[in-house]
Amino acid sequence: ELQYLRHYLSLEEMRFDGKFRANIQLDSDLTPSMIHIPPMIIQPHLENAIHHGLMPKMNGDAQLTITFREEADVCRCIIEDNGIGRQQAALLSNGNGKNHHSFSTRITRERIDILNRKLNTTAGRIDIQDLTNESGDATGTRVIIVVPL
């Protein structure tokens, strides 16, 4: 899954002619081969960050960071962008005449719920946070996906 994400981000960086930078960070104590993340649970959120958060950003410092941490019985994936934020992205989507509805969050929640039931845990979850500066202006979005191990 990690290799797939690297390839996906590389293609998107080429596609958008280097208008954003992506960085995947793994905690030093993480052993990727020992962690099994369900396929395609992270990629839709990377896609949303790129297309809805970073591409509408006008200046050239668009960044996407994906961090993986192993904590007790979970893997925590933190996807953070410094894009325009969810509220502004929704305004742009609605203003272009398209009534866009993203299903990635709902589908991810459903898949994590299934995994929680299968593993008899409540550890898995997804949280989405709007990032703001001191003035309350949007500075990006953070998605935290917690997958039980």
C-alpha positions in Angstrom: 0.0 0.0 0.0 2.8 2.3 0.8 4.5 1.7 -2.5 1.2 2.3 -4.3 0.8 5.7 -2.5 4.3 6.7 -3.5 3.5 5.9 -7.1 0.2 7.7 -7.0 1.7 10.8 -5.5 4.6 10.7 -8.1 2.1 10.6 -10.9 0.0 13.4 -9.5 3.1 15.6 -9.0 4.0 15.1 -12.7 0.4 15.6 -13.8 0.2 18.9 -12.0 3.6 19.9 -13.2 5.2 20.2 -9.8 2.6 22.6 -8.4 2.6 20.8 -5.1 5.1 18.7 -3.1 4.3 15.5 -1.3 6.2 13.9 1.5 5.7 10.5 3.2 7.2 10.1 6.6 7.5 6.9 8.5 8.3 6.8 12.2 11.7 5.3 12.8 10.2 2.5 14.9 7.6 1.5 12.3 8.1 -1.7 10.3 6.0 -1.3 7.2 6.1 -5.0 6.3 4.5 -5.8 9.6 1.5 -3.4 9.2 -1.4 -4.3 7.0 -3.6 -1.4 6.0 -6.6 -2.2 3.9 -6.0 -1.2 0.2 -7.4 2.1 -1.1 -8.3 3.4 2.4 -5.8 6.3 2.3 -5.6 7.2 -1.4 -9.0 8.8 -1.7 -8.0 11.3 1.0 -4.8 12.1 -0.8 -6.8 12.7 -3.9 -9.2 15.0 -2.1 -6.3 17.0 -0.6 -4.7 17.4 -4.0 -7.7 18.2 -6.1 -9.8 20.2 -3.6 -7.3 21.7 -1.2 -4.0 22.2 -3.0 -4.8 22.8 -6.7 -7.1 25.8 -6.1 -4.3 27.4 -4.0 -2.8 30.2 -6.0 0.7 30.5 -4.4 3.5 28.0 -5.0 4.0 26.5 -1.5 1.4 23.8 -1.8 2.4 20.8 0.4 1.0 17.5 1.3 2.5 15.4 4.2 1.5 11.9 5.0 2.9 10.5 8.3 2.6 6.9 9.5 2.9 6.1 13.2 2.6 2.8 15.0 1.0 3.2 18.4 0.1 0.2 20.6 -2.5 -1.7 18.6 -3.1 0.8 15.8 -1.4 2.5 12.8 -2.1 6.2 12.7 -1.9 7.8 9.2 -2.0 11.6 9.3 -2.7 13.4 6.0 -2.1 17.1 6.2 -2.2 19.7 3.5 -1.8 23.5 3.5 -4.5 24.1 1.0 -7.5 26.3 0.9 -9.5 24.3 3.5 -12.8 22.4 3.3 -15.2 25.4 3.5 -13.5 27.3 0.6 -13.2 24.1 -1.4 -17.0 23.4 -1.0 -17.7 27.0 -2.1 -15.6 26.5 -5.3 -17.2 23.1 -6.0 -20.7 24.5 -5.7 -19.8 27.6 -7.6 -18.7 25.8 -10.7 -22.1 24.4 -11.5 -21.3 20.9 -10.3 -23.0 19.5 -7.3 -20.0 17.4 -6.1 -20.4 14.9 -3.3 -17.4 13.1 -2.0 -18.0 9.7 -0.7 -14.4 8.9 0.4 -15.0 9.8 4.1 -18.2 7.8 4.4 -16.7 4.8 2.6 -13.6 5.0 4.7 -15.7 5.1 7.9 -17.7 2.1 6.7 -14.6 0.1 5.9 -13.0 0.9 9.3 -16.2 0.0 11.0 -16.1 -3.4 9.3 -12.5 -3.9 10.3 -13.3 -2.9 13.9 -16.1 -5.5 14.0 -13.9 -8.2 12.4 -11.1 -7.5 15.0 -13.6 -6.9 17.9 -12.3 -3.5 18.7 -13.3 0.2 18.5 -9.8 1.5 17.9 -10.2 2.3 14.2 -11.6 5.7 13.2 -11.3 8.7 10.9 -11.1 12.3 12.1 -11.1 15.4 9.9 -9.8 18.7 11.2 -9.8 22.1 9.6 -6.5 23.9 10.2 -6.6 27.6 10.9 -4.3 30.4 11.8 -4.6 32.7 14.8 -7.1 34.9 12.8 -9.3 31.9 12.0 -8.4 31.8 8.3 -8.2 28.4 6.8 -4.6 27.0 6.4 -5.4 23.5 5.3 -6.9 20.2 6.4 -5.8 17.3 8.5 -7.2 13.8 8.1 -6.3 11.2 10.7 -7.0 7.6 9.8 -6.5 5.1 12.6 -6.4 1.5 11.5 -6.5 -1.3 14.1 -3.7 -3.8 13.7 
